[in-house]
Every structure is written in structure tokens, then in C-alpha cells.
Amino acid sequence: MSNERLQEILARHAGTEGPLLPILHDVQRAFGCVSADTQQAIAQALNLSRAEVHGVVSFYHDFTEEADPRPCVQLCRAEACQARGVEALVGAAEAAAGNRVRISPVYCLGLCSVGPAARIGDTLHARLDAASLVRLVEAA
């Protein structure tokens, strides 16, 4: 992780209102994670405690503390998707993923009326059944 790149990200958001989430998104995108050391540097730059920054990192599913180069399929496991049968799809998704693809549970992608839903990158997928989810995982 480049300290110079981190300083560029922090400088770009200096003086803006509510910079923590945009900084975290930029760091995650640039480095593939928001490590403990990076959380400390962000906290110092924003005059926050490391606990405050860590709380945000650990709350949102978009941030990880360790880089994982595998493609990620975020599978909604919130109540609406559960009511629409997502739990029955999990086994097939995990079997198709093996060790090549990371299946990550998220708790609401905002597609409650058309679930089960998943996201790969910035693309949302709705009305999934076992076959369509397996195709997504295999293509990731």
C-alpha cells in the first residue's frame, strides 16, 4: 500500500463535509482493502478515533480489512430476500464458487420486491433462482 497514494486520497477530500465514506470508498478501490494501519492514518487525518473509523469499516459490507483478489458475488440475505427464497440458493452458489469466487452476504441491496438479489461489482441482478445464480457465480 502506497502512503503517497493514501495522502493523495486524503488531500482530495480535505475540507469537504462528511469525507469519511468517500475516503473509505477511494481507499478500498485503490488498495483492495482498508487495513488497520490505513484506518489509523485516516483517523488521524480526520481527527477521529481509530475506533470511529473501524466502526464504519466494519459496519458497511463494501469495506474489507484484508485484500482478497477473488471476484466477489454479494448475495442479499436480508429479510425480503429470505422471504423470496434466497436461503435455498446459498448452497448452489457456494458449490459453484468453490475457492475461486467469494460469496459475501449483504443485508439489503434495495431490490426487496424483486429478490433474491445479488451484486457483482456495480451490476445488480434480481429475481434469481438457483440456475441463474450459479451462472452468475461461474461468470464472475
C-alpha positions in Angstrom: 0.0 0.0 0.0 1.4 3.3 -1.0 1.5 6.0 1.6 1.8 8.6 -1.2 -1.4 7.3 -2.8 -3.2 7.4 0.6 -2.1 11.0 1.0 -3.4 11.9 -2.4 -6.8 10.4 -1.5 -6.9 12.3 1.8 -5.8 15.6 0.1 -8.6 15.2 -2.5 -11.2 15.1 0.3 -9.6 17.8 2.6 -12.1 20.5 3.6 -15.1 18.6 2.3 -18.1 17.9 4.5 -18.5 14.3 5.6 -15.4 13.0 4.0 -15.1 9.6 5.8 -17.2 7.4 3.5 -15.8 8.9 0.2 -12.3 8.4 1.5 -13.0 4.8 2.6 -14.5 4.0 -0.9 -11.5 5.5 -2.6 -9.1 3.6 -0.4 -11.0 0.3 -0.9 -11.0 0.9 -4.6 -7.3 1.8 -4.7 -5.9 -0.8 -2.4 -8.5 -3.6 -2.3 -9.0 -3.1 1.4 -8.9 -0.6 4.3 -6.2 -2.1 6.6 -5.8 -1.3 10.3 -2.8 1.0 9.5 -4.8 2.8 6.9 -7.7 3.2 9.3 -5.3 4.8 11.8 -3.9 7.2 9.2 -7.5 8.2 8.1 -8.5 8.7 11.7 -5.5 11.0 12.3 -6.2 13.0 9.2 -9.9 13.5 10.1 -9.3 14.0 13.8 -11.3 10.9 14.7 -10.5 7.9 16.8 -9.4 4.7 15.1 -12.5 3.1 16.8 -14.8 5.5 14.9 -13.2 4.7 11.6 -13.1 1.0 12.3 -16.8 1.1 13.3 -17.7 2.4 9.9 -15.4 0.0 8.1 -16.8 -3.0 9.9 -20.4 -1.8 9.5 -20.6 -1.5 5.7 -20.2 -4.5 3.5 -18.3 -2.6 0.9 -15.2 -2.4 3.0 -12.8 -5.2 3.9 -9.7 -5.1 6.2 -7.7 -7.5 4.1 -7.4 -7.7 0.3 -9.0 -10.6 -1.4 -8.2 -10.8 -5.1 -11.0 -13.2 -5.9 -14.1 -11.9 -7.7 -16.9 -11.2 -5.2 -20.6 -12.0 -5.6 -22.6 -10.2 -2.9 -25.7 -12.1 -2.1 -28.6 -10.4 -0.3 -29.5 -12.2 2.8 -31.9 -9.6 4.2 -35.5 -10.4 5.3 -37.2 -9.7 2.0 -34.8 -11.9 0.0 -35.1 -14.5 2.7 -38.9 -14.4 2.2 -38.4 -14.8 -1.5 -36.2 -17.9 -1.0 -32.5 -16.8 -1.0 -31.6 -19.3 1.6 -32.4 -22.2 -0.7 -29.9 -20.8 -3.2 -26.9 -20.4 -0.9 -25.6 -24.0 -1.2 -25.7 -24.0 -5.0 -23.9 -20.6 -5.1 -21.2 -21.8 -2.7 -20.7 -25.0 -4.6 -20.3 -23.1 -7.8 -17.9 -20.6 -6.2 -15.5 -23.1 -4.7 -12.3 -21.3 -3.8 -12.3 -19.2 -7.0 -15.2 -16.8 -6.1 -16.0 -15.2 -2.8 -19.7 -15.3 -1.9 -20.3 -12.4 0.5 -23.6 -11.9 2.4 -25.0 -8.4 2.3 -28.1 -7.2 4.1 -30.1 -5.3 1.6 -29.3 -4.3 -2.0 -32.5 -2.3 -2.2 -34.2 -4.8 -4.6 -36.7 -6.1 -2.0 -39.6 -6.5 -4.3 -37.6 -8.4 -7.0 -35.4 -10.6 -4.8 -33.5 -12.8 -4.4 -30.8 -10.4 -5.5 -27.1 -10.3 -5.9 -24.4 -7.7 -6.9 -21.2 -8.3 -8.8 -19.2 -5.1 -9.0 -21.7 -2.3 -9.7 -24.2 -4.6 -11.5 -27.3 -5.7 -9.7 -29.1 -9.0 -10.5 -32.7 -9.7 -9.4 -35.3 -12.5 -9.5 -32.5 -15.1 -9.1 -33.2 -18.8 -8.9 -30.5 -21.5 -8.4 -29.6 -21.8 -12.1 -29.3 -18.1 -12.7 -27.3 -17.5 -9.6 -24.9 -20.4 -10.5 -24.4 -18.9 -14.0 -23.5 -15.5 -12.4 -21.0 -17.1 -10.0 -19.4 -19.1 -12.8 -19.1 -16.0 -14.9 -17.6 -13.9 -12.2 
